[in-house]
Amino acid sequence: MAATAALIGIALAIAAGAGLGAYRAAQSPAFYAAIVALLWDKLKPALVEAILKDYSPERAKEVADAVRQAQDPEWRGKHGHAGENH
């Protein structure tokens, strides 16, 4: 019984320490900077790929041709509210 109580006490002390550590970390600007840096490292390749795709020479030619012919590019008008006629 005493061993079980000691183990429960140790587990509670560890949980309290972890909780206090998490609370203090959440107040630190360095903690948020580390999270943003981690997210940026994961998102940057996808963002760069999307930007390069939008500004590729093929895409520029497609948009220039649409403008020259006074037509809406194929990507225009696809985003609207349900039931709208485009």
N, C-alpha and C positions, 0 to 999 in steps of 0.2 A: 504494500500500500504506500509506503513512504517513497519507494523507488518510482512508482507511477506518478505520485504528486511531484517529485523532483523533475521527472521528465516533462510533465505538463508545465511546470514552472519554467524550465529551460526553453520549451517550445514557445511559450508566451513571451518570454524575454526576447527571443530571436525575432518573433513576429513584431513585437513593439519596436525593436531596433530597425527592422526593415521598413516598417511603416514610417518611423521618424526620418529615416534616410530618404525615403521616397518623398516625404513632405518637404524636407530641406532641399532636395534636388529640384523639385517643382518650383521652388522660389528662386532658383539660380538662373540668371541669363545664359550662363555657359551650358546649362542643361538643354535649354531650348535651341541654342546655337548648334549644339551637337545633333539634335533631332532634325533640324532644318538641313544641316549638312548631309546627314544620312539620307533624307528624303530627296535632296537635290541630286545626290549621286545616283539614285535609282531612277529619277524622272528625266534627268538631263539627256540621256541618249534618245529617248522617245521624243522629247521636245525638239531636239536638234534634227532628228529625222523628219519630223512633220514640217518644220520650217524649211529645210532643204528641199523637200518635195513641193511645197507651195511656191518656192522661188527658183525652181529648176528652169532651165532654158526652154524645155518643152512646154511647161505650164505658162511661161511668159508669152510664148508664141501663140498658144491657144487663146489666152485672154486678149492679146493684141489683135488676133484675127476676129474675135467676137466683137471687139470695140470697133474695128475698122468696118465691119459689116453691119454695125448698129444693131447687134443682137445681144441679148442677155447671155452671159456665159452659162454653161450647163449647170453650174453649182448655184446659181441664183434662183431664188424663188422656191427652193425646196423646204425651207424652214418657215413654217407658219402655223397658225392655229388650225385645229381640226375643223373641217368643213369649209375652209376658205378656198375660193377658186383662184387659181394663179394663172 
